[in-house]
Amino acid sequence: MSKFLSILIAAVFAVSTGSVFAASHMKAAGGEKKEEMKKDAKPAAEKKAEKKEMKKEKKEKKEMKKEMKKEEKK
């Protein structure tokens, strides 16, 4: 009976230690991902500037298409 009890206590200790160990590794891995995301993230001002440029390009393309259609009709 005492052997069974000592094995049971050892198993509980091993499981709890393993879960803490795994959690600490997951936290460390998550921290690395956050740092990478911060490096890749652009400031809001840059994002707005890019959107404005994209809108200008779209407008220019639309205007070019309209001009081409007018020329084709002539």
C-alpha positions as CSV (number, residue, x, y, z in Angstrom):
1,M,0.0,0.0,0.0
2,S,2.8,2.4,0.8
3,K,4.5,1.7,-2.5
4,F,1.2,2.5,-4.3
5,L,0.8,5.7,-2.4
6,S,4.4,6.8,-3.1
7,I,3.9,6.0,-6.9
8,L,0.7,8.0,-6.9
9,I,2.3,11.0,-5.2
10,A,5.3,10.8,-7.7
11,A,2.8,10.7,-10.6
12,V,0.9,13.7,-9.4
13,F,4.2,15.6,-8.9
14,A,5.4,14.6,-12.4
15,V,2.1,15.7,-14.0
16,S,2.0,19.1,-12.2
17,T,5.7,19.8,-13.0
18,G,5.2,18.8,-16.6
19,S,2.3,21.1,-17.0
20,V,4.1,24.1,-15.5
21,F,7.2,23.3,-17.7
22,A,5.0,23.2,-20.8
23,A,3.2,26.4,-19.9
24,S,6.5,28.3,-19.4
25,H,7.6,27.1,-22.9
26,M,4.4,28.2,-24.5
27,K,4.7,31.6,-22.9
28,A,8.2,32.0,-24.2
29,A,7.1,31.0,-27.7
30,G,4.3,33.4,-27.5
31,G,6.6,36.2,-26.5
32,E,8.8,35.6,-29.6
33,K,5.7,35.8,-31.9
34,K,4.6,39.1,-30.3
35,E,8.1,40.6,-30.9
36,E,8.0,39.5,-34.6
37,M,4.5,41.0,-35.0
38,K,5.7,44.3,-33.5
39,K,8.6,44.4,-35.9
40,D,6.2,43.7,-38.9
41,A,3.5,46.1,-37.7
42,K,3.5,49.5,-39.4
43,P,2.4,52.7,-37.7
44,A,-1.1,53.9,-38.4
45,A,0.1,56.9,-40.3
46,E,2.0,54.7,-42.8
47,K,-1.0,52.5,-43.3
48,K,-3.2,55.6,-44.0
49,A,-0.7,56.9,-46.5
50,E,-0.6,53.6,-48.3
51,K,-4.4,53.5,-48.5
52,K,-4.4,57.0,-50.0
53,E,-1.9,56.0,-52.6
54,M,-3.9,52.9,-53.5
55,K,-7.1,55.0,-53.9
56,K,-5.2,57.4,-56.1
57,E,-3.9,54.6,-58.3
58,K,-7.4,53.1,-58.6
59,K,-8.8,56.5,-59.7
60,E,-6.1,56.9,-62.2
61,K,-6.8,53.4,-63.7
62,K,-10.5,54.2,-63.9
63,E,-9.8,57.5,-65.7
64,M,-7.5,55.7,-68.1
65,K,-10.2,53.1,-68.9
66,K,-12.8,55.9,-69.5
67,E,-10.4,57.7,-71.9
68,M,-9.7,54.5,-73.7
69,K,-13.4,53.8,-74.2
70,K,-14.0,57.3,-75.5
71,E,-11.2,56.9,-78.0
72,E,-12.6,53.5,-79.1
73,K,-16.0,55.1,-79.7
74,K,-14.5,57.7,-82.0
